[in-house]
Each structure stands twice: as structure tokens, then as C-alpha cells.
């Protein structure tokens, strides 16, 4: 992150806004997963876990 030391004020604001959007999207996904885990049935939870596990093991260069 040392690159941000050379950012203009506008670039810094843009970077911060992008970071906030990324954090909000991550938080929304986490909240969704928590809801599935607490309210979902066991089969739905297993399907969701399998899908997430599959995505976690995908090669990002494919």
C-alpha cells in the first residue's frame, strides 16, 4: 500500500470509495451465509458449502 502515499486527494477518495464498496459486498455475502446457516435446512447448507468449497479451489488463471 505504499503507492497510496503518492495519490492525489481525488485518487485517494476514489480508492477509499472502492474499498468501502468491496467491504460492503463482502459483508453482504457474509450476512447471507449466516442467514442460510441459521435458517436453512441441512441440505441447503450442504449445497452452499459444496459450492463455496468448489469456488475456493478453482484455478484463478483458467
Residue frames as qw, qx, qy, qz and C-alpha x, y, z in Angstrom:
[[0.000, 0.879, 0.476, 0.000, 0.00, 0.00, 0.00],
 [0.398, -0.493, 0.038, 0.773, 2.92, 2.44, -0.09],
 [0.262, 0.333, 0.540, 0.727, 1.71, 3.53, -3.53],
 [0.116, -0.828, -0.530, -0.141, -1.15, 5.48, -1.99],
 [0.419, -0.619, -0.097, 0.657, 1.34, 7.93, -0.49],
 [0.212, -0.157, 0.410, 0.873, 1.72, 9.39, -3.97],
 [0.101, 0.602, 0.751, 0.250, -2.04, 9.56, -4.74],
 [0.082, -0.320, -0.054, -0.942, -3.75, 12.86, -5.29],
 [0.340, 0.051, 0.572, -0.745, -6.66, 13.70, -2.99],
 [0.722, 0.235, -0.136, -0.636, -9.13, 12.69, -5.72],
 [0.611, 0.253, -0.746, -0.079, -7.34, 9.38, -6.27],
 [0.057, 0.109, -0.829, 0.545, -7.30, 8.72, -2.53],
 [0.538, 0.121, 0.330, -0.766, -11.03, 9.41, -2.30],
 [0.750, 0.270, -0.403, -0.450, -11.66, 7.05, -5.21],
 [0.422, 0.234, -0.854, 0.194, -9.51, 4.36, -3.60],
 [0.178, -0.025, 0.711, -0.680, -11.36, 4.74, -0.31],
 [0.673, 0.183, 0.062, -0.714, -14.75, 4.57, -2.04],
 [0.698, 0.264, -0.624, -0.232, -13.72, 1.38, -3.86],
 [0.219, 0.169, -0.865, 0.420, -12.53, -0.13, -0.58],
 [0.413, 0.053, 0.491, -0.765, -15.82, 0.73, 1.11],
 [0.758, 0.231, -0.221, -0.569, -17.78, -0.89, -1.75],
 [0.564, 0.258, -0.784, 0.025, -15.63, -4.01, -1.58],
 [0.006, -0.092, 0.798, -0.596, -16.10, -4.26, 2.19],
 [0.576, 0.119, 0.254, -0.768, -19.87, -3.76, 1.88],
 [0.755, 0.244, -0.467, -0.391, -20.13, -6.51, -0.75],
 [0.401, 0.195, -0.855, 0.265, -18.11, -8.89, 1.44],
 [0.218, -0.020, 0.643, -0.734, -20.28, -8.05, 4.46],
 [0.699, 0.160, -0.038, -0.696, -23.46, -8.67, 2.45],
 [0.692, 0.219, -0.672, -0.148, -22.19, -12.08, 1.35],
 [0.196, 0.137, -0.833, 0.499, -21.24, -12.96, 4.92],
 [0.441, 0.039, 0.410, -0.798, -24.65, -11.91, 6.21],
 [0.762, 0.194, -0.321, -0.527, -26.31, -14.03, 3.54],
 [0.564, 0.197, -0.795, 0.108, -24.22, -17.04, 4.52],
 [0.055, -0.084, 0.729, -0.677, -25.05, -16.53, 8.18],
 [0.629, 0.096, 0.138, -0.759, -28.74, -16.39, 7.35],
 [0.756, 0.201, -0.553, -0.286, -28.52, -19.62, 5.35],
 [0.384, 0.195, -0.828, 0.360, -26.66, -21.27, 8.21],
 [0.168, 0.005, 0.647, -0.743, -29.13, -20.24, 10.86],
 [0.613, 0.257, 0.237, -0.708, -32.40, -20.57, 8.93],
 [0.584, 0.375, -0.577, -0.430, -31.63, -23.01, 6.15],
 [0.961, -0.159, 0.132, -0.182, -32.19, -26.70, 6.22],
 [0.646, -0.468, 0.535, 0.279, -29.26, -29.10, 6.30],
 [0.716, 0.367, 0.486, 0.341, -29.46, -29.91, 2.58],
 [0.279, 0.934, 0.093, 0.204, -29.35, -26.25, 1.56],
 [0.371, -0.853, 0.356, 0.088, -26.44, -25.65, 3.90],
 [0.746, -0.170, 0.560, 0.317, -24.56, -28.64, 2.44],
 [0.604, 0.632, 0.367, 0.318, -25.19, -27.42, -1.13],
 [0.045, 0.989, -0.078, 0.116, -23.98, -23.93, -0.28],
 [0.553, -0.668, 0.467, 0.172, -20.89, -25.28, 1.46],
 [0.771, 0.129, 0.521, 0.343, -20.10, -27.54, -1.52],
 [0.447, 0.823, 0.220, 0.273, -20.47, -24.63, -3.95],
 [0.161, -0.957, 0.239, -0.037, -18.23, -22.38, -1.87],
 [0.698, -0.425, 0.525, 0.238, -15.64, -25.12, -1.50],
 [0.724, 0.420, 0.429, 0.339, -15.66, -25.71, -5.25],
 [0.252, 0.937, 0.049, 0.237, -15.15, -21.98, -5.91],
 [0.431, -0.836, 0.333, 0.070, -12.36, -21.79, -3.34],
 [0.697, -0.262, 0.590, 0.311, -10.43, -24.47, -5.18],
 [0.660, 0.708, 0.237, 0.090, -10.86, -23.11, -8.70],
 [0.612, -0.079, 0.198, 0.762, -7.73, -22.11, -10.57],
 [0.097, 0.818, 0.198, -0.531, -7.99, -18.30, -10.97],
 [0.059, -0.521, 0.539, 0.659, -5.93, -18.49, -14.19],
 [0.348, 0.260, 0.871, 0.228, -8.46, -20.63, -16.08]]
